[in-house]
């Protein structure tokens, strides 16, 4: 990762410049990369993500009222809202943001916390992040959890990672207007150093899975972007719900291939292929966790390759850029496997790479991807990081 402390320092410097004093507290929440288990979370399935070292930081100091003043340093913009206003809008059923309104993340977080009966105190804050936006690395969940942690520091309620993840998912679904599953918020809240997390998205149970020391996780940014608001994401979710209803199960997590195959003639082709991806992806995710635990990197890589093919062909959420960078990555030195990561239609891929081949791998991918597509590839090498929390002021 390049300059991991840069956003921390930017947040603190912005606070001092805007408010003319020192912050009292600094909080951070990481982005995440999903190793395998894509589009399974909102089907009550299994995912295997890890928190990354790139993070959103909020430097802050408490206020004696319910006002939040927030500087978005990366955007060069300032915003103000009252937590009571956010609560009242939610009670009237107006909890829905306009796409692109960055301050709505703050209002949505305040609404979600207060809708669970928490009393909030305002704060002056400055936000900075180095999680790329729209890249499939959960930049929005990082911001939501960083702001939730800021409210925790000023308001004194209990911090339970799973419960906080549920609250922030509600903010994303009902206020921001994106129907994501629970994975992003849960791994951002609960990340463990040097471990991926096998998450059961039905009961939110977590099993840390240590990453073998012989490999590194390399995130490959295609330099192409997508927006989940108003995208085909919701179409995929509805197709899965349609398939589950026809199969007579609560969610596709409860289906197996035999049950699905028996319904092939009755399901429309789109719903069948969407469901087939989810059913097989759940099985791949459980197998990948077991393979990591026995340090069988080749097996994990093969499962990642299968996952990408399924996302490309059955779920149809890949793109030319994602396919190109995955193909280039697989041909590069030291690569065990690669796949698109995140919701799709642009953003990032993820690769498992032998530790001693990382530099050669990155050089090859950057050169070959640029030659094939004309886009610039950006590589982020990351260790698995801790979840949201407070950190020392620089």
TIVEX-674093 format. One line per 10 residues: number of its first residue (from 1); their letters; for each residue x, z, y of N, C-alpha, C. Coordinates in steps of 0.02 Angstrom, whole numbers, plus 50000, padded with zeros to 5 digits. Atoms other than C-alpha are relative to their C-alpha. Layout:
<doros>
NUM) a) X/Z/Y/X/Z/Y/X/Z/Y; ...
</doros>
This chain:
<doros>
1) xxxxxxxxxx) 50042/50000/49941/50000/50000/50000/50044/50000/50062; 49961/50004/49939/50064/49957/50171/49978/50054/50049; 50011/49951/49947/50079/50098/50299/49938/50043/49988; 50060/49962/50015/49956/50219/50218/49980/50050/50054; 50015/49950/49949/49969/50341/50365/49974/49968/50064; 50019/50032/49937/49926/50211/50498/49929/50019/50023; 50066/49983/49975/49737/50244/50503/49994/50074/50019; 50001/49929/49982/49766/50432/50505/50027/50009/50070; 49970/49993/49934/49879/50416/50655/49957/49967/50054; 50044/50033/49951/49760/50294/50741/49941/50043/50017
11) xxxxxxxxxx) 50058/49957/49987/49614/50413/50721/50019/50058/50046; 49979/49943/49959/49710/50560/50794/50017/49977/50071; 49982/50025/49934/49782/50457/50938/49938/49981/50039; 50061/50020/49965/49610/50387/50979/49961/50061/50023; 50035/49939/49980/49534/50561/50981/50031/50029/50064; 49966/49971/49942/49664/50624/51103/49988/49958/50063; 50009/50044/49942/49644/50472/51215/49928/50003/50027; 50070/50003/49979/49453/50472/51218/49975/50067/50026; 50029/49935/49983/49419/50659/51228/50047/50045/50039; 49954/49963/49958/49575/50721/51317/50021/50067/49971
21) xxxxxxxxxx) 49979/49938/50033/49614/50858/51190/50020/49984/49928; 49980/50010/50069/49678/50883/51014/49940/50010/49954; 50052/49986/50050/49562/50869/50863/50016/50066/49964; 49990/49939/50038/49537/51027/50762/50004/49986/49925; 50005/50015/50072/49511/50940/50594/50009/49926/49989; 49994/50070/50021/49554/50778/50505/49974/49994/49929; 50028/50012/50066/49455/50713/50356/50013/49928/49980; 49991/50067/50025/49476/50562/50245/49954/49988/49940; 50036/50020/50061/49378/50467/50114/50029/49933/49979; 49966/50061/50022/49458/50331/50008/49952/49942/49987
31) xxxxxxxxxx) 50035/50055/50031/49402/50158/49963/50006/50006/49925; 49995/49998/50072/49388/50116/49780/50007/49929/49973; 50001/50063/50037/49424/49977/49658/49972/50014/49931; 50030/49991/50066/49324/49954/49500/50039/49960/49950; 49960/50034/50050/49432/49914/49350/49956/49958/49954; 50048/50037/50042/49283/49862/49243/49933/50038/50002; 50067/49971/49996/49095/49891/49237/49966/49979/50064; 50027/50027/49937/49021/49777/49369/49926/49985/49993; 50073/50009/49999/48835/49774/49413/49966/50037/49943; 50030/49956/50051/48804/49907/49281/49974/50064/50030
41) xxxxxxxxxx) 50018/49934/49973/48784/50056/49397/49926/50005/50016; 50071/49996/49985/48609/50015/49458/49956/49985/49939; 50035/50005/50064/48562/49984/49276/50012/50062/49957; 49988/49936/50034/48604/50166/49231/50057/49996/49949; 49948/50012/50049/48760/50105/49142/50065/50037/50014; 49934/49970/49996/48947/50142/49137/50045/49959/50044; 49951/50033/49956/49084/50103/49262/50066/50036/49993; 49933/49971/50007/49271/50133/49266/50041/49984/50064; 49964/50012/49937/49330/50138/49448/50054/50052/50011; 49953/49949/49976/49469/50231/49537/50000/49998/50076
51) xxxxxxxxxx) 49990/49997/49928/49490/50290/49715/50069/49972/50016; 49937/50030/49981/49628/50197/49807/50029/50037/50061; 49966/49964/49947/49753/50255/49936/49978/49978/50070; 50029/50021/49936/49674/50153/50077/49938/50041/50014; 50051/49950/49985/49553/50267/50168/49972/49992/50071; 50028/49990/49934/49439/50299/50315/50014/50072/50022; 49983/49934/49972/49492/50445/50427/49956/50014/50060; 50034/49978/49939/49393/50544/50555/50036/50062/50026; 49974/49943/49964/49482/50656/50678/49943/50029/50042; 50060/49972/49968/49357/50778/50751/50010/50070/50027
61) xxxxxxxxxx) 50006/49932/49976/49314/50937/50843/49926/50015/50007; 50071/49985/49999/49147/51028/50833/49972/50006/50071; 50037/49989/49939/49017/51034/50971/49950/50056/49988; 50049/49946/50005/48890/51171/51008/49929/49975/49998; 50067/50029/50001/48743/51051/51006/49995/49951/49941; 50010/50047/50054/48676/50916/50891/50021/49930/50017; 49978/50066/49979/48760/50772/50980/50063/49980/49962; 49939/50029/50030/48886/50661/50890/50025/49945/50046; 49966/50053/49962/49005/50561/50997/50054/49972/49954; 49956/50030/50050/49102/50438/50891/50034/49938/50028
71) xxxxxxxxxx) 49960/50058/49981/49241/50317/50931/50018/49961/49936; 49980/50044/50055/49259/50170/50810/50063/49963/50023; 49938/50025/49971/49441/50136/50847/50015/49929/49977; 49985/50068/50024/49456/49980/50739/49958/49947/50035; 50044/50046/49964/49312/49900/50835/50007/50005/50075; 49994/49990/49928/49359/49967/51005/49934/50018/50033; 50067/49984/49975/49182/50037/51026/49987/50075/49995; 50021/49930/49999/49102/50205/51065/49925/50003/49989; 50072/49991/50011/48933/50272/51011/49982/50073/50005; 50025/49931/49994/48826/50427/51037/49931/50002/49967
81) xxxxxxxxxx) 50068/49989/50024/48675/50493/50942/49989/50075/49991; 50019/49931/50012/48582/50656/50918/49975/50006/49929; 50020/49994/50070/48560/50718/50741/49925/50011/49992; 50073/49990/50004/48381/50772/50779/49963/49934/50004; 50032/50066/49995/48338/50593/50828/50003/49964/49934; 49994/50031/50066/48404/50529/50662/49951/50031/49951; 50046/49966/50045/48302/50659/50570/49928/49978/50014; 50068/50018/49982/48143/50616/50666/49984/49928/49982; 50011/50070/50019/48163/50429/50639/49987/49995/49926; 50010/50002/50072/48179/50459/50453/49933/50027/49980
91) xxxxxxxxxx) 50064/49971/50017/48024/50568/50448/49942/49953/50017; 50051/50049/49983/47925/50429/50533/50003/49938/49957; 49994/50059/50042/47983/50305/50402/50037/49943/50032; 49963/50053/49964/48093/50209/50524/50072/49995/49978; 49931/49997/50022/48251/50236/50422/50023/49932/49973; 49975/50066/50019/48317/50060/50421/50043/49973/50057; 49954/50023/49948/48468/49994/50516/49995/49925/50009; 49990/50071/49989/48491/49826/50595/50068/49982/49972; 49935/50020/50028/48630/49732/50501/50053/49996/50055; 49944/50006/49953/48797/49751/50588/50006/50057/50049
101) xxxxxxxxxx) 49996/49944/49953/48758/49910/50685/50041/50056/49971; 49954/49953/50032/48908/50018/50644/49978/50072/50009; 50019/49931/49989/48836/50176/50722/49944/50022/49953; 50053/49983/50047/48692/50167/50598/50027/50036/49938; 49971/49961/50054/48813/50231/50466/49998/50074/50017; 50002/49930/49980/48826/50392/50565/49929/50028/50000; 50070/49977/50000/48639/50405/50594/49973/50007/49929; 50023/49997/50069/48605/50366/50411/50026/50060/49963; 49970/49941/50032/48725/50501/50352/49965/50063/50025; 50034/49942/49972/48645/50627/50471/49929/50007/49973
111) xxxxxxxxxx) 50068/49999/50027/48471/50579/50412/50000/50023/49927; 49999/49983/50071/48517/50591/50226/50015/50074/49989; 49983/49929/50007/48596/50763/50247/49941/50045/50021; 50056/49959/49976/48450/50831/50348/49938/49993/49957; 50058/50009/50044/48322/50758/50228/50004/50045/49939; 49992/49950/50054/48394/50880/50100/49999/50071/50027; 50009/49934/49971/48363/51025/50218/50061/50030/50032; 49939/49973/49969/48539/51043/50288/49994/50001/50076; 49998/49995/49927/48563/51100/50467/50068/49975/50025; 49939/50033/49978/48691/50995/50559/50020/50021/50071
121) xxxxxxxxxx) 49970/49989/49935/48805/51032/50705/50036/49936/50020; 49968/50061/49977/48871/50889/50811/50075/50006/50004; 49927/50001/49992/49051/50839/50839/50021/49941/50042; 49965/50056/49971/49166/50730/50940/50047/49973/49947; 49959/50027/50053/49254/50610/50823/50029/49932/50016; 49969/50066/49995/49367/50459/50809/50013/49976/49929; 49998/50028/50067/49358/50346/50656/50048/49941/49998; 49956/50057/50012/49493/50229/50591/50008/49992/49924; 49998/50014/50072/49509/50145/50421/50046/49941/49987; 49963/50059/50023/49623/50027/50326/49970/49973/49935
131) xxxxxxxxxx) 50035/50031/50056/49495/49987/50190/49971/49934/50024; 50024/50064/49974/49462/49801/50213/49924/49994/49994; 50073/50006/49998/49282/49764/50262/49978/49938/49961; 50028/50057/50037/49181/49652/50145/50042/49975/49943; 49953/50022/50051/49319/49645/50016/49982/50027/49930; 50018/49971/50064/49229/49738/49877/50037/50063/49984; 49962/49939/50009/49330/49897/49903/49964/50061/50028; 50043/49945/49978/49187/50005/49966/50019/50029/50067; 49986/49976/49932/49230/50014/50149/49941/50040/50028; 50058/49964/49973/49052/50071/50187/49994/50070/49969
141) xxxxxxxxxx) 50003/49935/50031/49054/50212/50059/50056/50046/50026; 49946/49959/49971/49222/50270/50128/49980/50028/50068; 50022/49976/49934/49148/50281/50303/49945/50052/49992; 50055/49953/50011/48990/50368/50240/50027/50068/49978; 49974/49936/50025/49088/50500/50144/50046/50034/50050; 49958/49969/49948/49212/50526/50286/49956/50034/50052; 50045/49970/49952/49068/50558/50406/49964/50060/49970; 50031/49943/50034/48982/50671/50279/50048/50059/49999; 49950/49947/50001/49144/50769/50264/50010/50029/50070; 49995/49975/49931/49153/50781/50454/49942/50049/50014
151) xxxxxxxxxx) 50056/49954/49992/48978/50859/50456/50011/50063/49959; 49985/49941/50040/49032/50975/50315/50047/50048/50038; 49951/49958/49966/49179/51037/50418/49970/50035/50060; 50029/49968/49941/49071/51073/50571/49938/50041/49986; 50066/49970/50011/48909/51130/50489/50000/50052/49944; 49992/49945/50047/48967/51238/50342/49954/50001/49940; 50040/50001/50061/48855/51180/50199/50046/49992/49939; 49960/50007/50061/48912/51172/50017/50018/49927/49989; 49978/50068/50016/49011/51020/49960/50002/49992/49924; 50002/50018/50071/48962/50960/49787/50007/49924/49996
161) xxxxxxxxxx) 49988/50072/49997/49035/50786/49756/49943/49957/49973; 50054/50040/50028/48895/50722/49644/49939/50001/50045; 50059/49995/49956/48757/50786/49758/50013/49962/50065; 49985/50036/49939/48846/50717/49910/49998/49925/49989; 50003/50072/50016/48864/50548/49825/49928/49976/49999; 50070/50018/50001/48676/50545/49793/49972/49994/50071; 50024/50002/49931/48642/50584/49975/50025/49938/50036; 49972/50058/49966/48758/50447/50035/49973/49935/49971; 50033/50058/50028/48682/50323/49913/49932/49991/50033; 50065/50004/49967/48514/50365/49991/50006/49973/50071
171) xxxxxxxxxx) 49988/50028/49934/48585/50330/50163/50012/49925/49997; 49985/50072/50007/48650/50162/50103/49937/49961/49981; 50060/50035/50024/48487/50115/50015/49945/49998/50052; 50060/49994/49960/48357/50177/50137/50012/49993/50075; 49987/50007/49928/48444/50175/50306/50038/49935/50014; 49962/50061/49989/48576/50039/50297/49964/49940/49970; 50041/50053/50028/48462/49937/50185/50033/49959/49946; 49966/50034/50055/48580/49890/50042/49986/50039/49936; 50022/49965/50061/48517/49930/49866/50058/50007/49950; 49943/49989/50044/48683/49985/49791/49983/50054/49949
181) xxxxxxxxxx) 50004/49946/50048/48701/50093/49638/50041/50059/50024; 49968/49937/49982/48787/50262/49636/50076/49997/49994; 49929/49999/50015/48963/50208/49584/50043/50010/50061; 49954/49999/49943/49041/50180/49755/50005/50070/50029; 50000/49934/49969/48989/50345/49832/50029/50053/49954; 49978/49948/50046/49026/50445/49675/50076/49999/49990; 49928/50001/50008/49205/50385/49650/50035/50017/50065; 49970/49981/49936/49242/50401/49836/49997/50076/50010; 50005/49927/49994/49180/50581/49829/50042/50037/49949; 49974/49963/50058/49259/50625/49661/50067/49976/49974
191) xxxxxxxxxx) 49938/50029/50026/49420/50524/49643/50052/50051/49979; 49947/49956/50026/49564/50602/49545/50066/49963/50000; 49934/50031/49997/49748/50566/49572/50022/49979/49931; 49971/50028/50061/49825/50455/49437/49949/49987/49945; 50052/50010/50051/49657/50436/49347/49947/49951/50025; 50064/50034/49990/49517/50311/49337/49945/50049/49977; 50056/49957/50019/49344/50389/49314/49950/49960/49959; 50054/50029/50039/49228/50341/49173/49937/50037/50020; 50060/49970/49972/49060/50372/49255/49939/49975/49962; 50065/50016/50027/48893/50379/49168/49952/50002/50059
201) xxxxxxxxxx) 50040/50005/49939/48779/50318/49308/49929/50026/49991; 50066/49968/50011/48625/50397/49228/50004/50074/50016; 49997/49927/49989/48678/50580/49224/50056/50020/50047; 49944/49989/49953/48829/50562/49342/50057/50040/49970; 49942/49967/50031/48946/50640/49214/50062/49957/50008; 49937/50034/49985/49128/50595/49243/50052/50022/49949; 49943/49986/50044/49273/50583/49121/50062/49968/50030; 49939/50030/49974/49444/50561/49203/50040/49967/49944; 49960/50038/50048/49550/50432/49112/50067/49985/50032; 49934/50009/49970/49736/50437/49147/50023/49928/49992
211) xxxxxxxxxx) 49973/50067/50002/49814/50271/49192/50071/50001/49972; 49933/50000/50029/49968/50227/49089/50054/49991/50054; 49948/50006/49948/50129/50249/49190/50038/49934/49999; 49964/50063/50007/50193/50080/49131/49968/49942/50038; 50035/50054/49965/50066/49980/49232/49980/50022/50070; 50026/49987/49933/50010/49966/49413/49936/49960/50009; 50062/50034/49981/49842/49918/49482/50014/49961/50065; 49989/50042/49942/49856/49772/49602/49934/49969/50021; 50060/50029/49972/49709/49726/49713/50020/49936/50037; 49983/50066/49973/49710/49542/49762/49943/49977/50045
221) xxxxxxxxxx) 50050/50019/49951/49616/49500/49921/50001/49924/50010; 50004/50073/49994/49556/49319/49926/49997/49976/50072; 50010/50016/49929/49535/49325/50116/49933/49964/50012; 50068/50024/49991/49354/49270/50090/49954/50060/49999; 50044/49942/49991/49208/49383/50133/49928/49983/49984; 50071/50007/50009/49026/49411/50093/49966/50061/50030; 50040/49944/49976/48887/49522/50158/49947/50016/49948; 50051/49981/50049/48776/49621/50041/49931/50001/50030; 50065/49999/49967/48636/49639/50169/49973/49929/50003; 50030/50066/49999/48521/49491/50144/50032/49951/49952
231) xxxxxxxxxx) 49966/50044/50047/48628/49422/50002/49961/49995/49935; 50032/50007/50065/48588/49377/49823/50006/50063/49958; 49992/49937/50038/48633/49555/49769/49932/50026/49977; 50066/49973/50018/48451/49610/49774/49965/49957/49948; 50030/50044/50050/48400/49457/49673/50023/50019/49930; 49974/49981/50065/48514/49511/49531/49968/50065/49976; 50030/49936/50019/48445/49686/49534/49929/49991/49976; 50069/50011/50020/48266/49624/49524/49997/49965/49931; 49999/50033/50066/48310/49510/49376/50013/50051/49945; 49986/49949/50050/48382/49660/49284/49939/50044/49988
241) xxxxxxxxxx) 50060/49959/50007/48226/49763/49318/49947/49962/49962; 50049/50042/50036/48119/49618/49256/50016/49999/49925; 49981/50002/50070/48218/49608/49095/49988/50067/49966; 50011/49934/50029/48213/49796/49066/49926/50013/49986; 50071/49990/50009/48025/49800/49091/49974/49961/49939; 50022/50040/50057/48000/49659/48965/50025/50030/49934; 49973/49971/50061/48113/49746/48838/49971/50069/49985; 50030/49935/50011/48017/49908/48860/50048/50058/50004; 49951/49946/49992/48168/50012/48912/50001/50022/50073; 49998/49973/49932/48193/50122/49065/50050/49962/50042
251) xxxxxxxxxx) 49948/50038/49965/48350/50026/49113/50040/49962/49947; 49964/50042/50048/48463/49895/49034/50055/50039/49963; 49953/49958/50037/48583/50033/48985/49973/50018/49931; 50031/49981/50064/48459/50071/48845/49992/49942/49952; 50007/50059/50043/48461/49893/48776/50065/49986/49964; 49941/50026/50034/48580/49820/48648/49991/49925/49990; 50003/50073/50007/48619/49641/48604/49946/49978/49951; 50051/50019/50048/48501/49639/48455/49931/49999/50033; 50064/49997/49965/48353/49693/48561/49993/49943/50050; 50002/50054/49950/48398/49569/48697/49992/49932/49967
261) xxxxxxxxxx) 50004/50064/50034/48422/49426/48577/49930/49988/49973; 50068/50007/50026/48252/49459/48502/49950/49979/50053; 50045/50017/49945/48174/49432/48674/50021/49935/50034; 49973/50059/49966/48270/49273/48716/49945/49949/50017; 50051/50051/49988/48119/49159/48697/49948/50020/50051; 50052/49977/49954/48006/49267/48805/50026/50012/50071; 49971/49990/49934/48126/49301/48949/50019/49934/50031; 49974/50060/49966/48164/49171/49080/50076/50000/49995; 49928/50007/50012/48342/49105/49067/50042/50043/50047; 49961/49961/49951/48403/49189/49226/50000/50074/49981
271) xxxxxxxxxx) 50004/49929/50018/48341/49363/49176/50038/50014/49935; 49964/49990/50063/48411/49341/49000/50075/50003/50012; 49927/50001/49989/48586/49296/49062/50023/50060/50041; 49982/49941/49961/48587/49435/49191/50003/50061/49954; 50003/49943/50045/48536/49560/49057/50057/49997/49949; 49945/50005/50049/48665/49492/48933/50065/50024/50031; 49939/49975/49968/48803/49524/49059/50000/50076/50001; 50001/49928/49993/48747/49703/49087/50010/50034/49933; 49994/49970/50067/48728/49744/48902/50072/49995/49975; 49931/50008/50023/48899/49673/48859/50050/50036/50044
281) xxxxxxxxxx) 49953/49967/49955/48982/49745/49013/50002/50075/49987; 50000/49929/50019/48928/49920/48966/50045/50012/49940; 49958/49992/50060/49009/49898/48796/50073/49990/50017; 49930/50011/49980/49167/49827/48875/50029/50060/50037; 49975/49943/49960/49180/49974/48994/50018/50059/49956; 49985/49946/50046/49171/50104/48857/50063/49985/49958; 49942/50019/50039/49298/50007/48755/50064/50003/50042; 49942/49999/49956/49415/49992/48904/50024/50071/50012; 49980/49930/49991/49413/50180/48934/50037/50026/49939; 49966/49979/50061/49459/50211/48753/50069/49968/49994
291) xxxxxxxxxx) 49935/50034/50004/49598/50081/48762/50050/50030/50049; 49955/49968/49952/49670/50161/48919/50026/50067/49973; 49980/49935/50026/49672/50330/48834/50053/49995/49946; 49946/50009/50050/49779/50261/48694/50055/49955/50026; 49950/50040/49965/49882/50161/48821/50008/49930/49971; 50001/50068/50025/49833/49995/48745/49983/49953/50057; 50010/50039/49939/49857/49894/48903/49976/49929/49984; 50021/50068/50019/49837/49726/48814/49925/49997/49987; 50071/49999/50015/49664/49775/48752/49959/50006/50064; 50034/49993/49936/49612/49829/48926/50000/49934/50037
301) xxxxxxxxxx) 49994/50063/49966/49675/49666/48998/49952/49947/49972; 50045/50048/50031/49577/49563/48872/49927/50014/50019; 50067/49982/49980/49418/49658/48915/49987/49982/50073; 50007/50021/49930/49448/49626/49101/49989/49925/50004; 50009/50073/50001/49465/49440/49064/49929/49981/49979; 50067/50014/50023/49301/49441/48968/49949/50018/50054; 50045/49979/49947/49217/49534/49110/49995/49947/50054; 50002/50051/49947/49266/49402/49236/49960/49939/49978; 50037/50059/50025/49200/49261/49128/49925/50014/50001; 50071/49982/50001/49034/49353/49109/49971/50002/50071
311) xxxxxxxxxx) 50022/49998/49931/49020/49385/49296/49995/49931/50031; 50000/50069/49976/49059/49203/49329/49942/49960/49971; 50046/50045/50035/48944/49125/49200/49930/50028/49991; 50066/49970/50012/48802/49247/49161/49971/50032/50063; 50027/49966/49940/48788/49349/49321/50006/49957/50062; 49991/50050/49946/48846/49207/49434/50013/50032/50068; 49983/49968/49937/48926/49316/49567/50073/49988/50019; 49932/50017/49982/49101/49243/49568/49999/49946/50055; 49994/50053/49950/49163/49109/49688/50062/49959/49983; 49940/50042/50012/49292/48969/49691/50063/50039/50015
321) xxxxxxxxxx) 49940/49963/49981/49415/49083/49780/50015/50054/49949; 49989/49948/50049/49390/49226/49657/50024/49971/49934; 49977/50032/50062/49406/49110/49507/50072/49978/50005; 49932/50025/49991/49564/49035/49579/50051/50056/49998; 49950/49946/49997/49650/49201/49614/50006/50034/49932; 49997/49972/50067/49604/49267/49441/50041/49956/49954; 49961/50047/50041/49673/49111/49357/50074/50004/50016; 49930/49995/49979/49834/49121/49458/50030/50065/49976; 49974/49934/50020/49852/49307/49421/50016/50002/49925; 49988/49998/50072/49836/49282/49234/50063/49962/49979
331) xxxxxxxxxx) 49940/50039/50015/49977/49155/49238/50064/50030/50029; 49943/49971/49966/50091/49266/49342/50036/50050/49955; 49961/49954/50042/50230/49376/49269/49970/50069/49995; 50018/49930/50011/50180/49542/49193/49927/50016/50001; 50071/49986/49994/49991/49522/49205/49969/50011/49932; 50036/49985/50062/49891/49605/49066/49929/49972/50001; 50068/50025/49993/49722/49549/49133/49978/50004/50072; 50024/50001/49932/49626/49512/49292/49927/49981/50002; 50071/50015/49992/49447/49501/49353/49980/50009/50073; 50028/49984/49934/49344/49494/49511/49976/50073/49999
341) xxxxxxxxxx) 50024/49931/49995/49294/49667/49573/49954/50005/50060; 50049/49994/49946/49150/49723/49681/49940/49956/49986; 50064/50034/50009/48982/49640/49706/50008/49925/49990; 49987/50071/50011/49057/49465/49712/49988/49957/50060; 50010/50051/49949/49035/49305/49812/50057/49999/50051; 49943/49995/49955/49205/49338/49892/50032/50068/49993; 49968/49934/50003/49319/49485/49922/50061/50000/49956; 49938/49986/50037/49445/49546/49794/49993/49992/49925; 49991/49994/50071/49505/49534/49617/50046/50059/49986; 49956/49946/50019/49598/49669/49522/50038/49980/49938
351) xxxxxxxxxx) 49958/50017/50057/49742/49650/49400/50038/50061/49976; 49955/49951/50029/49837/49764/49282/50067/49965/49988; 49935/50034/50000/50022/49724/49298/50054/50049/49977; 49943/49958/50021/50179/49791/49212/50038/50025/50061; 49967/49969/49943/50268/49909/49329/50063/49963/50021; 49936/50033/49984/50433/49814/49317/49991/49928/50023; 50012/50070/49982/50350/49647/49360/49958/49993/50064; 50047/50003/49944/50247/49692/49514/50024/49953/50055; 49976/50042/49945/50358/49607/49643/49996/49926/49982; 50004/50070/50021/50371/49445/49544/49928/49977/49994
361) xxxxxxxxxx) 50071/50016/50006/50185/49451/49508/49970/49983/50068; 50029/50011/49933/50137/49467/49691/50027/49936/50032; 49971/50060/49971/50257/49331/49746/49970/49937/49970; 50030/50058/50034/50187/49211/49617/49928/49990/50022; 50071/50007/49981/50005/49247/49659/49993/49976/50072; 50005/50021/49930/50032/49230/49846/50017/49926/50008; 49979/50070/49995/50122/49064/49825/49949/49953/49968; 50042/50046/50036/50009/48985/49695/49928/50000/50026; 50068/49998/49973/49844/49044/49767/49996/49962/50066; 49999/50038/49937/49891/48977/49938/50003/49926/49988
371) xxxxxxxxxx) 49994/50071/50014/49940/48811/49863/49934/49971/49974; 50062/50026/50030/49775/48795/49767/49942/50000/50049; 50060/49991/49960/49654/48854/49901/50010/49991/50075; 49989/50000/49928/49736/48852/50071/49987/50068/50032; 50011/49932/49975/49690/49037/50089/50063/50042/49989; 49944/49953/50008/49814/49179/50107/49977/50058/49956; 50014/49942/50043/49814/49308/49968/50036/50062/50028; 49969/49937/49979/49846/49489/50016/49998/50047/49940; 49996/49956/50059/49904/49608/49880/50007/50073/50022; 49996/49929/49987/49874/49796/49886/50016/50035/49933
381) xxxxxxxxxx) 49982/49962/50060/49966/49899/49756/49982/50073/50013; 50024/49932/49987/49886/50069/49737/50003/50043/49938; 50010/49949/50051/49895/50225/49636/49929/50027/50007; 50066/49967/49996/49732/50315/49595/50006/50061/50045; 49995/49949/49948/49696/50434/49738/49945/50054/49992; 50051/49948/49999/49598/50594/49769/49940/49977/50040; 50061/50015/49965/49420/50588/49831/49998/50030/50070; 50008/49978/49931/49353/50636/50002/50019/50073/50010; 49981/49932/49985/49421/50793/50084/50034/50005/50068; 49963/49990/49938/49512/50867/50231/50074/49993/49987
391) xxxx) 49928/50010/50005/49695/50828/50263/50034/50031/50060; 49963/49970/49945/49831/50898/50373/50004/49953/50059; 49990/50039/49939/49840/50839/50552/50073/49981/50006; 49930/50020/49992/49998/50738/50588/50033/50036/50059
</doros>
